[in-house]
Amino acid sequence: MAYDIFLKIDGIDGESMDDKHKNEIEVLSWRWNIHQESTMHAGSGLGSGKVSVTNLDFDHYIDRASPNLFKYCASG
């Protein structure tokens, strides 16, 4: 399935030329995972463990947003 994804971050301009998303960051792909371990105890049925949430990662072409994205990520 083809789709267009854009990311808007205050203070960081991308290079999108899309009419509805001017100056936003064009996202090529993204990843985000949530995982909950399950445990089975005898006689107690299925239990659930702690939830692990990963970072939201995305890929985009190197553009004018890249230096500011790097600065934001490096400064926390």
PQR file with spaces between the fields and no chain letter, atoms N, CA, C, O and H, PARSE charges and radii, in Angstrom:
ATOM       1  N    MET     1       0.845   -1.163    0.000 -0.4000 1.5000
ATOM       2  CA   MET     1       0.000    0.000    0.000 -0.0000 2.0000
ATOM       3  C    MET     1       0.899    1.238    0.000  0.5500 1.7000
ATOM       4  O    MET     1       1.828    1.343    0.801 -0.5500 1.4000
ATOM       5  N    ALA     2       0.619    2.142   -0.882 -0.4000 1.5000
ATOM       6  CA   ALA     2       1.383    3.391   -0.935 -0.0000 2.0000
ATOM       7  C    ALA     2       0.681    4.447   -0.087  0.5500 1.7000
ATOM       8  O    ALA     2      -0.546    4.542   -0.076 -0.5500 1.4000
ATOM       9  H    ALA     2      -0.136    2.056   -1.533  0.4000 1.0000
ATOM      10  N    TYR     3       1.466    5.221    0.609 -0.4000 1.5000
ATOM      11  CA   TYR     3       0.909    6.293    1.428 -0.0000 2.0000
ATOM      12  C    TYR     3       1.957    7.383    1.597  0.5500 1.7000
ATOM      13  O    TYR     3       3.158    7.137    1.482 -0.5500 1.4000
ATOM      14  H    TYR     3       2.463    5.144    0.600  0.4000 1.0000
ATOM      15  N    ASP     4       1.486    8.577    1.867 -0.4000 1.5000
ATOM      16  CA   ASP     4       2.369    9.714    2.123 -0.0000 2.0000
ATOM      17  C    ASP     4       2.288   10.056    3.600  0.5500 1.7000
ATOM      18  O    ASP     4       1.199   10.178    4.161 -0.5500 1.4000
ATOM      19  H    ASP     4       0.511    8.777    1.960  0.4000 1.0000
ATOM      20  N    ILE     5       3.450   10.209    4.229 -0.4000 1.5000
ATOM      21  CA   ILE     5       3.503   10.552    5.649 -0.0000 2.0000
ATOM      22  C    ILE     5       4.367   11.797    5.796  0.5500 1.7000
ATOM      23  O    ILE     5       5.445   11.898    5.210 -0.5500 1.4000
ATOM      24  H    ILE     5       4.335   10.110    3.774  0.4000 1.0000
ATOM      25  N    PHE     6       3.879   12.731    6.579 -0.4000 1.5000
ATOM      26  CA   PHE     6       4.606   13.965    6.833 -0.0000 2.0000
ATOM      27  C    PHE     6       4.710   14.174    8.332  0.5500 1.7000
ATOM      28  O    PHE     6       3.817   13.787    9.086 -0.5500 1.4000
ATOM      29  H    PHE     6       3.003   12.650    7.054  0.4000 1.0000
ATOM      30  N    LEU     7       5.796   14.784    8.756 -0.4000 1.5000
ATOM      31  CA   LEU     7       6.042   15.038   10.170 -0.0000 2.0000
ATOM      32  C    LEU     7       6.208   16.532   10.372  0.5500 1.7000
ATOM      33  O    LEU     7       6.992   17.183    9.681 -0.5500 1.4000
ATOM      34  H    LEU     7       6.521   15.099    8.143  0.4000 1.0000
ATOM      35  N    LYS     8       5.464   17.065   11.324 -0.4000 1.5000
ATOM      36  CA   LYS     8       5.562   18.486   11.648 -0.0000 2.0000
ATOM      37  C    LYS     8       6.086   18.624   13.062  0.5500 1.7000
ATOM      38  O    LYS     8       5.462   18.147   14.011 -0.5500 1.4000
ATOM      39  H    LYS     8       4.827   16.536   11.885  0.4000 1.0000
ATOM      40  N    ILE     9       7.238   19.279   13.208 -0.4000 1.5000
ATOM      41  CA   ILE     9       7.849   19.516   14.515 -0.0000 2.0000
ATOM      42  C    ILE     9       8.061   21.020   14.630  0.5500 1.7000
ATOM      43  O    ILE     9       8.693   21.633   13.770 -0.5500 1.4000
ATOM      44  H    ILE     9       7.745   19.666   12.437  0.4000 1.0000
ATOM      45  N    ASP    10       7.532   21.606   15.691 -0.4000 1.5000
ATOM      46  CA   ASP    10       7.699   23.048   15.898 -0.0000 2.0000
ATOM      47  C    ASP    10       9.174   23.426   15.889  0.5500 1.7000
ATOM      48  O    ASP    10       9.985   22.816   16.586 -0.5500 1.4000
ATOM      49  H    ASP    10       7.019   21.108   16.389  0.4000 1.0000
ATOM      50  N    GLY    11       9.511   24.426   15.102 -0.4000 1.5000
ATOM      51  CA   GLY    11      10.883   24.904   15.050 -0.0000 2.0000
ATOM      52  C    GLY    11      11.773   24.205   14.042  0.5500 1.7000
ATOM      53  O    GLY    11      12.929   24.594   13.872 -0.5500 1.4000
ATOM      54  H    GLY    11       8.853   24.921   14.536  0.4000 1.0000
ATOM      55  N    ILE    12      11.260   23.173   13.364 -0.4000 1.5000
ATOM      56  CA   ILE    12      12.053   22.451   12.365 -0.0000 2.0000
ATOM      57  C    ILE    12      11.269   22.406   11.056  0.5500 1.7000
ATOM      58  O    ILE    12      10.204   21.795   10.979 -0.5500 1.4000
ATOM      59  H    ILE    12      10.321   22.857   13.503  0.4000 1.0000
ATOM      60  N    ASP    13      11.811   23.061   10.031 -0.4000 1.5000
ATOM      61  CA   ASP    13      11.176   23.034    8.710 -0.0000 2.0000
ATOM      62  C    ASP    13      11.790   21.954    7.851  0.5500 1.7000
ATOM      63  O    ASP    13      13.009   21.785    7.815 -0.5500 1.4000
ATOM      64  H    ASP    13      12.676   23.557   10.094  0.4000 1.0000
ATOM      65  N    GLY    14      10.932   21.225    7.159 -0.4000 1.5000
ATOM      66  CA   GLY    14      11.374   20.253    6.170 -0.0000 2.0000
ATOM      67  C    GLY    14      11.286   20.869    4.788  0.5500 1.7000
ATOM      68  O    GLY    14      11.192   22.088    4.644 -0.5500 1.4000
ATOM      69  H    GLY    14       9.942   21.362    7.189  0.4000 1.0000
ATOM      70  N    GLU    15      11.318   20.013    3.764 -0.4000 1.5000
ATOM      71  CA   GLU    15      11.298   20.509    2.399 -0.0000 2.0000
ATOM      72  C    GLU    15      10.119   19.992    1.594  0.5500 1.7000
ATOM      73  O    GLU    15      10.173   19.986    0.364 -0.5500 1.4000
ATOM      74  H    GLU    15      11.394   19.023    3.881  0.4000 1.0000
ATOM      75  N    SER    16       9.060   19.561    2.254 -0.4000 1.5000
ATOM      76  CA   SER    16       7.900   19.055    1.527 -0.0000 2.0000
ATOM      77  C    SER    16       7.306   20.148    0.651  0.5500 1.7000
ATOM      78  O    SER    16       7.174   21.297    1.074 -0.5500 1.4000
ATOM      79  H    SER    16       9.016   19.566    3.253  0.4000 1.0000
ATOM      80  N    MET    17       6.954   19.781   -0.562 -0.4000 1.5000
ATOM      81  CA   MET    17       6.296   20.697   -1.491 -0.0000 2.0000
ATOM      82  C    MET    17       4.810   20.367   -1.631  0.5500 1.7000
ATOM      83  O    MET    17       4.106   20.993   -2.424 -0.5500 1.4000
ATOM      84  H    MET    17       7.061   18.848   -0.906  0.4000 1.0000
ATOM      85  N    ASP    18       4.332   19.383   -0.860 -0.4000 1.5000
ATOM      86  CA   ASP    18       2.925   18.992   -0.893 -0.0000 2.0000
ATOM      87  C    ASP    18       2.051   20.186   -0.492  0.5500 1.7000
ATOM      88  O    ASP    18       2.353   20.877    0.481 -0.5500 1.4000
ATOM      89  H    ASP    18       4.904   18.875   -0.216  0.4000 1.0000
ATOM      90  N    ASP    19       0.975   20.426   -1.236 -0.4000 1.5000
ATOM      91  CA   ASP    19       0.105   21.581   -0.976 -0.0000 2.0000
ATOM      92  C    ASP    19      -0.429   21.622    0.442  0.5500 1.7000
ATOM      93  O    ASP    19      -0.574   22.700    1.019 -0.5500 1.4000
ATOM      94  H    ASP    19       0.730   19.864   -2.027  0.4000 1.0000
ATOM      95  N    LYS    20      -0.725   20.463    1.008 -0.4000 1.5000
ATOM      96  CA   LYS    20      -1.299   20.412    2.355 -0.0000 2.0000
ATOM      97  C    LYS    20      -0.243   20.286    3.455  0.5500 1.7000
ATOM      98  O    LYS    20      -0.567   20.364    4.640 -0.5500 1.4000
ATOM      99  H    LYS    20      -0.608   19.588    0.539  0.4000 1.0000
ATOM     100  N    HIS    21       1.007   20.094    3.068 -0.4000 1.5000
ATOM     101  CA   HIS    21       2.065   19.854    4.058 -0.0000 2.0000
ATOM     102  C    HIS    21       3.345   20.611    3.714  0.5500 1.7000
ATOM     103  O    HIS    21       4.442   20.064    3.829 -0.5500 1.4000
ATOM     104  H    HIS    21       1.270   20.032    2.105  0.4000 1.0000
ATOM     105  N    LYS    22       3.211   21.843    3.300 -0.4000 1.5000
ATOM     106  CA   LYS    22       4.374   22.661    2.930 -0.0000 2.0000
ATOM     107  C    LYS    22       5.345   22.775    4.108  0.5500 1.7000
ATOM     108  O    LYS    22       4.937   22.987    5.249 -0.5500 1.4000
ATOM     109  H    LYS    22       2.320   22.288    3.206  0.4000 1.0000
ATOM     110  N    ASN    23       6.628   22.630    3.806 -0.4000 1.5000
ATOM     111  CA   ASN    23       7.717   22.782    4.777 -0.0000 2.0000
ATOM     112  C    ASN    23       7.690   21.765    5.912  0.5500 1.7000
ATOM     113  O    ASN    23       8.319   21.977    6.949 -0.5500 1.4000
ATOM     114  H    ASN    23       6.959   22.457    2.878  0.4000 1.0000
ATOM     115  N    GLU    24       6.976   20.678    5.729 -0.4000 1.5000
ATOM     116  CA   GLU    24       7.028   19.598    6.715 -0.0000 2.0000
ATOM     117  C    GLU    24       8.058   18.569    6.257  0.5500 1.7000
ATOM     118  O    GLU    24       8.548   18.630    5.129 -0.5500 1.4000
ATOM     119  H    GLU    24       6.465   20.505    4.887  0.4000 1.0000
ATOM     120  N    ILE    25       8.379   17.635    7.129 -0.4000 1.5000
ATOM     121  CA   ILE    25       9.377   16.609    6.831 -0.0000 2.0000
ATOM     122  C    ILE    25       8.674   15.436    6.163  0.5500 1.7000
ATOM     123  O    ILE    25       7.694   14.910    6.691 -0.5500 1.4000
ATOM     124  H    ILE    25       7.981   17.586    8.045  0.4000 1.0000
ATOM     125  N    GLU    26       9.177   15.026    4.994 -0.4000 1.5000
ATOM     126  CA   GLU    26       8.618   13.869    4.300 -0.0000 2.0000
ATOM     127  C    GLU    26       9.209   12.600    4.912  0.5500 1.7000
ATOM     128  O    GLU    26      10.424   12.404    4.900 -0.5500 1.4000
ATOM     129  H    GLU    26       9.973   15.453    4.565  0.4000 1.0000
ATOM     130  N    VAL    27       8.342   11.744    5.444 -0.4000 1.5000
ATOM     131  CA   VAL    27       8.777   10.504    6.096 -0.0000 2.0000
ATOM     132  C    VAL    27       8.763    9.372    5.075  0.5500 1.7000
ATOM     133  O    VAL    27       7.757    9.141    4.405 -0.5500 1.4000
ATOM     134  H    VAL    27       7.354   11.903    5.453  0.4000 1.0000
ATOM     135  N    LEU    28       9.889    8.668    4.962 -0.4000 1.5000
ATOM     136  CA   LEU    28       9.993    7.538    4.037 -0.0000 2.0000
ATOM     137  C    LEU    28       9.479    6.257    4.674  0.5500 1.7000
ATOM     138  O    LEU    28       8.809    5.458    4.021 -0.5500 1.4000
ATOM     139  H    LEU    28      10.707    8.855    5.507  0.4000 1.0000
ATOM     140  N    SER    29       9.796    6.062    5.954 -0.4000 1.5000
ATOM     141  CA   SER    29       9.321    4.888    6.690 -0.0000 2.0000
ATOM     142  C    SER    29       9.397    5.196    8.179  0.5500 1.7000
ATOM     143  O    SER    29      10.096    6.119    8.598 -0.5500 1.4000
ATOM     144  H    SER    29      10.341    6.712    6.484  0.4000 1.0000
ATOM     145  N    TRP    30       8.663    4.407    8.983 -0.4000 1.5000
ATOM     146  CA   TRP    30       8.691    4.617   10.426 -0.0000 2.0000
ATOM     147  C    TRP    30       8.495    3.282   11.141  0.5500 1.7000
ATOM     148  O    TRP    30       7.944    2.333   10.581 -0.5500 1.4000
ATOM     149  H    TRP    30       8.095    3.657    8.643  0.4000 1.0000
ATOM     150  N    ARG    31       8.962    3.231   12.398 -0.4000 1.5000
ATOM     151  CA   ARG    31       8.878    2.030   13.231 -0.0000 2.0000
ATOM     152  C    ARG    31       8.558    2.441   14.663  0.5500 1.7000
ATOM     153  O    ARG    31       9.070    3.436   15.175 -0.5500 1.4000
ATOM     154  H    ARG    31       9.409    4.002   12.853  0.4000 1.0000
ATOM     155  N    TRP    32       7.703    1.652   15.288 -0.4000 1.5000
ATOM     156  CA   TRP    32       7.372    1.867   16.692 -0.0000 2.0000
ATOM     157  C    TRP    32       6.828    0.552   17.217  0.5500 1.7000
ATOM     158  O    TRP    32       5.913   -0.016   16.620 -0.5500 1.4000
ATOM     159  H    TRP    32       7.287    0.843   14.872  0.4000 1.0000
ATOM     160  N    ASN    33       7.362    0.060   18.310 -0.4000 1.5000
ATOM     161  CA   ASN    33       6.947   -1.235   18.840 -0.0000 2.0000
ATOM     162  C    ASN    33       6.508   -1.131   20.294  0.5500 1.7000
ATOM     163  O    ASN    33       7.076   -0.388   21.095 -0.5500 1.4000
ATOM     164  H    ASN    33       8.105    0.522   18.796  0.4000 1.0000
ATOM     165  N    ILE    34       5.492   -1.892   20.594 -0.4000 1.5000
ATOM     166  CA   ILE    34       5.042   -2.084   21.968 -0.0000 2.0000
ATOM     167  C    ILE    34       4.988   -3.588   22.181  0.5500 1.7000
ATOM     168  O    ILE    34       4.388   -4.317   21.391 -0.5500 1.4000
ATOM     169  H    ILE    34       5.031   -2.495   19.943  0.4000 1.0000
ATOM     170  N    HIS    35       5.611   -4.040   23.239 -0.4000 1.5000
ATOM     171  CA   HIS    35       5.692   -5.479   23.486 -0.0000 2.0000
ATOM     172  C    HIS    35       5.325   -5.757   24.935  0.5500 1.7000
ATOM     173  O    HIS    35       5.819   -5.096   25.849 -0.5500 1.4000
ATOM     174  H    HIS    35       6.099   -3.448   23.881  0.4000 1.0000
ATOM     175  N    GLN    36       4.459   -6.736   25.136 -0.4000 1.5000
ATOM     176  CA   GLN    36       4.108   -7.145   26.493 -0.0000 2.0000
ATOM     177  C    GLN    36       4.376   -8.636   26.618  0.5500 1.7000
ATOM     178  O    GLN    36       3.777   -9.457   25.922 -0.5500 1.4000
ATOM     179  H    GLN    36       4.058   -7.272   24.394  0.4000 1.0000
ATOM     180  N    GLU    37       5.287   -8.961   27.520 -0.4000 1.5000
ATOM     181  CA   GLU    37       5.596  -10.368   27.748 -0.0000 2.0000
ATOM     182  C    GLU    37       4.457  -11.019   28.500  0.5500 1.7000
ATOM     183  O    GLU    37       3.843  -10.414   29.379 -0.5500 1.4000
ATOM     184  H    GLU    37       5.773   -8.294   28.085  0.4000 1.0000
ATOM     185  N    SER    38       4.187  -12.242   28.147 -0.4000 1.5000
ATOM     186  CA   SER    38       3.152  -12.979   28.873 -0.0000 2.0000
ATOM     187  C    SER    38       3.795  -14.130   29.624  0.5500 1.7000
ATOM     188  O    SER    38       4.800  -14.696   29.192 -0.5500 1.4000
ATOM     189  H    SER    38       4.686  -12.733   27.432  0.4000 1.0000
ATOM     190  N    THR    39       3.203  -14.458   30.742 -0.4000 1.5000
ATOM     191  CA   THR    39       3.688  -15.579   31.544 -0.0000 2.0000
ATOM     192  C    THR    39       2.516  -16.499   31.842  0.5500 1.7000
ATOM     193  O    THR    39       1.381  -16.044   31.985 -0.5500 1.4000
ATOM     194  H    THR    39       2.387  -13.998   31.093  0.4000 1.0000
ATOM     195  N    MET    40       2.786  -17.771   31.933 -0.4000 1.5000
ATOM     196  CA   MET    40       1.749  -18.736   32.238 -0.0000 2.0000
ATOM     197  C    MET    40       2.112  -19.396   33.565  0.5500 1.7000
ATOM     198  O    MET    40       3.165  -20.022   33.688 -0.5500 1.4000
ATOM     199  H    MET    40       3.708  -18.141   31.817  0.4000 1.0000
ATOM     200  N    HIS    41       1.257  -19.256   34.532 -0.4000 1.5000
ATOM     201  CA   HIS    41       1.460  -19.897   35.820 -0.0000 2.0000
ATOM     202  C    HIS    41       0.481  -21.055   35.932  0.5500 1.7000
ATOM     203  O    HIS    41      -0.667  -20.954   35.500 -0.5500 1.4000
ATOM     204  H    HIS    41       0.402  -18.747   34.433  0.4000 1.0000
ATOM     205  N    ALA    42       0.938  -22.148   36.512 -0.4000 1.5000
ATOM     206  CA   ALA    42       0.100  -23.334   36.637 -0.0000 2.0000
ATOM     207  C    ALA    42      -1.189  -23.020   37.380  0.5500 1.7000
ATOM     208  O    ALA    42      -1.155  -22.550   38.518 -0.5500 1.4000
ATOM     209  H    ALA    42       1.871  -22.230   36.863  0.4000 1.0000
ATOM     210  N    GLY    43      -2.310  -23.273   36.749 -0.4000 1.5000
ATOM     211  CA   GLY    43      -3.602  -23.089   37.391 -0.0000 2.0000
ATOM     212  C    GLY    43      -4.109  -21.655   37.417  0.5500 1.7000
ATOM     213  O    GLY    43      -5.255  -21.413   37.797 -0.5500 1.4000
ATOM     214  H    GLY    43      -2.338  -23.654   35.825  0.4000 1.0000
ATOM     215  N    SER    44      -3.278  -20.706   37.023 -0.4000 1.5000
ATOM     216  CA   SER    44      -3.723  -19.317   37.118 -0.0000 2.0000
ATOM     217  C    SER    44      -4.105  -18.726   35.770  0.5500 1.7000
ATOM     218  O    SER    44      -4.547  -17.578   35.707 -0.5500 1.4000
ATOM     219  H    SER    44      -2.347  -20.902   36.714  0.4000 1.0000
ATOM     220  N    GLY    45      -3.946  -19.475   34.705 -0.4000 1.5000
ATOM     221  CA   GLY    45      -4.254  -18.931   33.389 -0.0000 2.0000
ATOM     222  C    GLY    45      -3.114  -18.086   32.871  0.5500 1.7000
ATOM     223  O    GLY    45      -1.978  -18.190   33.335 -0.5500 1.4000
ATOM     224  H    GLY    45      -3.587  -20.407   34.757  0.4000 1.0000
ATOM     225  N    LEU    46      -3.423  -17.278   31.934 -0.4000 1.5000
ATOM     226  CA   LEU    46      -2.408  -16.455   31.288 -0.0000 2.0000
ATOM     227  C    LEU    46      -2.236  -15.147   32.043  0.5500 1.7000
ATOM     228  O    LEU    46      -3.203  -14.411   32.243 -0.5500 1.4000
ATOM     229  H    LEU    46      -4.346  -17.194   31.557  0.4000 1.0000
ATOM     230  N    GLY    47      -1.019  -14.857   32.460 -0.4000 1.5000
ATOM     231  CA   GLY    47      -0.721  -13.601   33.136 -0.0000 2.0000
ATOM     232  C    GLY    47      -0.015  -12.659   32.193  0.5500 1.7000
ATOM     233  O    GLY    47       0.397  -13.059   31.104 -0.5500 1.4000
ATOM     234  H    GLY    47      -0.234  -15.455   32.297  0.4000 1.0000
ATOM     235  N    SER    48       0.125  -11.439   32.590 -0.4000 1.5000
ATOM     236  CA   SER    48       0.822  -10.500   31.714 -0.0000 2.0000
ATOM     237  C    SER    48       1.984   -9.870   32.460  0.5500 1.7000
ATOM     238  O    SER    48       1.929   -9.654   33.671 -0.5500 1.4000
ATOM     239  H    SER    48      -0.210  -11.114   33.475  0.4000 1.0000
ATOM     240  N    GLY    49       3.030   -9.582   31.710 -0.4000 1.5000
ATOM     241  CA   GLY    49       4.221   -8.978   32.281 -0.0000 2.0000
ATOM     242  C    GLY    49       4.288   -7.495   31.977  0.5500 1.7000
ATOM     243  O    GLY    49       3.301   -6.877   31.578 -0.5500 1.4000
ATOM     244  H    GLY    49       3.074   -9.758   30.726  0.4000 1.0000
ATOM     245  N    LYS    50       5.441   -6.953   32.170 -0.4000 1.5000
ATOM     246  CA   LYS    50       5.682   -5.530   31.974 -0.0000 2.0000
ATOM     247  C    LYS    50       5.666   -5.171   30.484  0.5500 1.7000
ATOM     248  O    LYS    50       6.110   -5.950   29.641 -0.5500 1.4000
ATOM     249  H    LYS    50       6.242   -7.455   32.495  0.4000 1.0000
ATOM     250  N    VAL    51       5.153   -3.992   30.182 -0.4000 1.5000
ATOM     251  CA   VAL    51       5.095   -3.514   28.812 -0.0000 2.0000
ATOM     252  C    VAL    51       6.396   -2.785   28.472  0.5500 1.7000
ATOM     253  O    VAL    51       6.890   -1.977   29.259 -0.5500 1.4000
ATOM     254  H    VAL    51       4.793   -3.359   30.868  0.4000 1.0000
ATOM     255  N    SER    52       6.939   -3.078   27.300 -0.4000 1.5000
ATOM     256  CA   SER    52       8.122   -2.385   26.792 -0.0000 2.0000
ATOM     257  C    SER    52       7.723   -1.571   25.572  0.5500 1.7000
ATOM     258  O    SER    52       7.134   -2.106   24.633 -0.5500 1.4000
ATOM     259  H    SER    52       6.538   -3.734   26.661  0.4000 1.0000
ATOM     260  N    VAL    53       8.038   -0.286   25.580 -0.4000 1.5000
ATOM     261  CA   VAL    53       7.734    0.598   24.463 -0.0000 2.0000
ATOM     262  C    VAL    53       9.051    1.092   23.886  0.5500 1.7000
ATOM     263  O    VAL    53       9.913    1.580   24.617 -0.5500 1.4000
ATOM     264  H    VAL    53       8.517    0.148   26.343  0.4000 1.0000
ATOM     265  N    THR    54       9.205    0.964   22.576 -0.4000 1.5000
ATOM     266  CA   THR    54      10.431    1.428   21.926 -0.0000 2.0000
ATOM     267  C    THR    54      10.261    2.874   21.461  0.5500 1.7000
ATOM     268  O    THR    54       9.166    3.435   21.496 -0.5500 1.4000
ATOM     269  H    THR    54       8.505    0.567   21.982  0.4000 1.0000
ATOM     270  N    ASN    55      11.358    3.449   21.031 -0.4000 1.5000
ATOM     271  CA   ASN    55      11.319    4.783   20.453 -0.0000 2.0000
ATOM     272  C    ASN    55      10.556    4.766   19.137  0.5500 1.7000
ATOM     273  O    ASN    55      10.462    3.731   18.478 -0.5500 1.4000
ATOM     274  H    ASN    55      12.248    2.994   21.002  0.4000 1.0000
ATOM     275  N    LEU    56      10.021    5.902   18.764 -0.4000 1.5000
ATOM     276  CA   LEU    56       9.449    6.076   17.434 -0.0000 2.0000
ATOM     277  C    LEU    56      10.605    6.477   16.529  0.5500 1.7000
ATOM     278  O    LEU    56      11.206    7.536   16.715 -0.5500 1.4000
ATOM     279  H    LEU    56      10.098    6.743   19.299  0.4000 1.0000
ATOM     280  N    ASP    57      10.914    5.637   15.557 -0.4000 1.5000
ATOM     281  CA   ASP    57      12.007    5.897   14.619 -0.0000 2.0000
ATOM     282  C    ASP    57      11.414    6.191   13.254  0.5500 1.7000
ATOM     283  O    ASP    57      10.406    5.598   12.870 -0.5500 1.4000
ATOM     284  H    ASP    57      10.426    4.777   15.406  0.4000 1.0000
ATOM     285  N    PHE    58      12.036    7.105   12.520 -0.4000 1.5000
ATOM     286  CA   PHE    58      11.588    7.359   11.151 -0.0000 2.0000
ATOM     287  C    PHE    58      12.784    7.641   10.270  0.5500 1.7000
ATOM     288  O    PHE    58      13.834    8.075   10.746 -0.5500 1.4000
ATOM     289  H    PHE    58      12.855    7.587   12.832  0.4000 1.0000
ATOM     290  N    ASP    59      12.620    7.391    8.984 -0.4000 1.5000
ATOM     291  CA   ASP    59      13.639    7.665    7.982 -0.0000 2.0000
ATOM     292  C    ASP    59      13.134    8.779    7.078  0.5500 1.7000
ATOM     293  O    ASP    59      11.946    8.856    6.763 -0.5500 1.4000
ATOM     294  H    ASP    59      11.768    7.039    8.598  0.4000 1.0000
ATOM     295  N    HIS    60      14.062    9.643    6.665 -0.4000 1.5000
ATOM     296  CA   HIS    60      13.736   10.694    5.700 -0.0000 2.0000
ATOM     297  C    HIS    60      15.004   11.036    4.938  0.5500 1.7000
ATOM     298  O    HIS    60      16.111   10.722    5.376 -0.5500 1.4000
ATOM     299  H    HIS    60      15.027    9.581    6.920  0.4000 1.0000
ATOM     300  N    TYR    61      14.832   11.677    3.801 -0.4000 1.5000
ATOM     301  CA   TYR    61      15.997   12.119    3.050 -0.0000 2.0000
ATOM     302  C    TYR    61      16.732   13.204    3.831  0.5500 1.7000
ATOM     303  O    TYR    61      16.120   13.955    4.590 -0.5500 1.4000
ATOM     304  H    TYR    61      13.933   11.932    3.445  0.4000 1.0000
ATOM     305  N    ILE    62      18.023   13.279    3.644 -0.4000 1.5000
ATOM     306  CA   ILE    62      18.779   14.371    4.249 -0.0000 2.0000
ATOM     307  C    ILE    62      18.318   15.659    3.583  0.5500 1.7000
ATOM     308  O    ILE    62      18.365   15.792    2.360 -0.5500 1.4000
ATOM     309  H    ILE    62      18.520   12.668    3.028  0.4000 1.0000
ATOM     310  N    ASP    63      17.874   16.598    4.398 -0.4000 1.5000
ATOM     311  CA   ASP    63      17.384   17.872    3.886 -0.0000 2.0000
ATOM     312  C    ASP    63      17.660   18.961    4.911  0.5500 1.7000
ATOM     313  O    ASP    63      18.435   18.751    5.844 -0.5500 1.4000
ATOM     314  H    ASP    63      17.836   16.490    5.391  0.4000 1.0000
ATOM     315  N    ARG    64      17.042   20.110    4.752 -0.4000 1.5000
ATOM     316  CA   ARG    64      17.320   21.223    5.664 -0.0000 2.0000
ATOM     317  C    ARG    64      16.859   20.952    7.091  0.5500 1.7000
ATOM     318  O    ARG    64      17.282   21.654    8.010 -0.5500 1.4000
ATOM     319  H    ARG    64      16.413   20.281    3.995  0.4000 1.0000
ATOM     320  N    ALA    65      16.012   19.963    7.300 -0.4000 1.5000
ATOM     321  CA   ALA    65      15.576   19.601    8.655 -0.0000 2.0000
ATOM     322  C    ALA    65      16.643   18.797    9.399  0.5500 1.7000
ATOM     323  O    ALA    65      16.652   18.773   10.630 -0.5500 1.4000
ATOM     324  H    ALA    65      15.668   19.392    6.554  0.4000 1.0000
ATOM     325  N    SER    66      17.533   18.147    8.667 -0.4000 1.5000
ATOM     326  CA   SER    66      18.481   17.212    9.274 -0.0000 2.0000
ATOM     327  C    SER    66      19.358   17.811   10.369  0.5500 1.7000
ATOM     328  O    SER    66      19.466   17.212   11.439 -0.5500 1.4000
ATOM     329  H    SER    66      17.526   18.167    7.668  0.4000 1.0000
ATOM     330  N    PRO    67      19.989   18.967   10.152 -0.5600 1.5000
ATOM     331  CA   PRO    67      20.838   19.515   11.226  0.2800 2.0000
ATOM     332  C    PRO    67      20.056   19.808   12.510  0.5500 1.7000
ATOM     333  O    PRO    67      20.543   19.539   13.608 -0.5500 1.4000
ATOM     334  N    ASN    68      18.852   20.357   12.374 -0.4000 1.5000
ATOM     335  CA   ASN    68      18.057   20.667   13.568 -0.0000 2.0000
ATOM     336  C    ASN    68      17.528   19.402   14.233  0.5500 1.7000
ATOM     337  O    ASN    68      17.444   19.349   15.460 -0.5500 1.4000
ATOM     338  H    ASN    68      18.456   20.576   11.483  0.4000 1.0000
ATOM     339  N    LEU    69      17.173   18.393   13.462 -0.4000 1.5000
ATOM     340  CA   LEU    69      16.761   17.114   14.054 -0.0000 2.0000
ATOM     341  C    LEU    69      17.912   16.522   14.860  0.5500 1.7000
ATOM     342  O    LEU    69      17.715   16.028   15.970 -0.5500 1.4000
ATOM     343  H    LEU    69      17.242   18.437   12.465  0.4000 1.0000
ATOM     344  N    PHE    70      19.108   16.576   14.296 -0.4000 1.5000
ATOM     345  CA   PHE    70      20.274   16.065   15.001 -0.0000 2.0000
ATOM     346  C    PHE    70      20.484   16.838   16.299  0.5500 1.7000
ATOM     347  O    PHE    70      20.738   16.238   17.343 -0.5500 1.4000
ATOM     348  H    PHE    70      19.269   16.977   13.394  0.4000 1.0000
ATOM     349  N    LYS    71      20.380   18.156   16.241 -0.4000 1.5000
ATOM     350  CA   LYS    71      20.571   18.983   17.432 -0.0000 2.0000
ATOM     351  C    LYS    71      19.525   18.653   18.495  0.5500 1.7000
ATOM     352  O    LYS    71      19.864   18.526   19.672 -0.5500 1.4000
ATOM     353  H    LYS    71      20.173   18.643   15.392  0.4000 1.0000
ATOM     354  N    TYR    72      18.262   18.513   18.099 -0.4000 1.5000
ATOM     355  CA   TYR    72      17.202   18.168   19.051 -0.0000 2.0000
ATOM     356  C    TYR    72      17.479   16.819   19.701  0.5500 1.7000
ATOM     357  O    TYR    72      17.345   16.673   20.916 -0.5500 1.4000
ATOM     358  H    TYR    72      17.987   18.616   17.143  0.4000 1.0000
ATOM     359  N    CYS    73      17.870   15.825   18.887 -0.4000 1.5000
ATOM     360  CA   CYS    73      18.127   14.486   19.426 -0.0000 2.0000
ATOM     361  C    CYS    73      19.348   14.472   20.345  0.5500 1.7000
ATOM     362  O    CYS    73      19.342   13.793   21.371 -0.5500 1.4000
ATOM     363  H    CYS    73      17.980   15.945   17.900  0.4000 1.0000
ATOM     364  N    ALA    74      20.379   15.204   19.989 -0.4000 1.5000
ATOM     365  CA   ALA    74      21.605   15.213   20.786 -0.0000 2.0000
ATOM     366  C    ALA    74      21.454   15.952   22.109  0.5500 1.7000
ATOM     367  O    ALA    74      22.190   15.698   23.063 -0.5500 1.4000
ATOM     368  H    ALA    74      20.385   15.756   19.155  0.4000 1.0000
ATOM     369  N    SER    75      20.488   16.871   22.155 -0.4000 1.5000
ATOM     370  CA   SER    75      20.332   17.649   23.387 -0.0000 2.0000
ATOM     371  C    SER    75      19.244   17.105   24.309  0.5500 1.7000
ATOM     372  O    SER    75      19.002   17.651   25.385 -0.5500 1.4000
ATOM     373  H    SER    75      19.890   17.077   21.380  0.4000 1.0000
ATOM     374  N    GLY    76      18.598   16.041   23.885 -0.4000 1.5000
ATOM     375  CA   GLY    76      17.578   15.413   24.718 -0.0000 2.0000
ATOM     376  C    GLY    76      16.294   16.100   24.598  0.5500 1.7000
ATOM     377  O    GLY    76      15.319   15.701   25.236 -0.5500 1.4000
ATOM     378  H    GLY    76      18.795   15.597   23.010  0.4000 1.0000
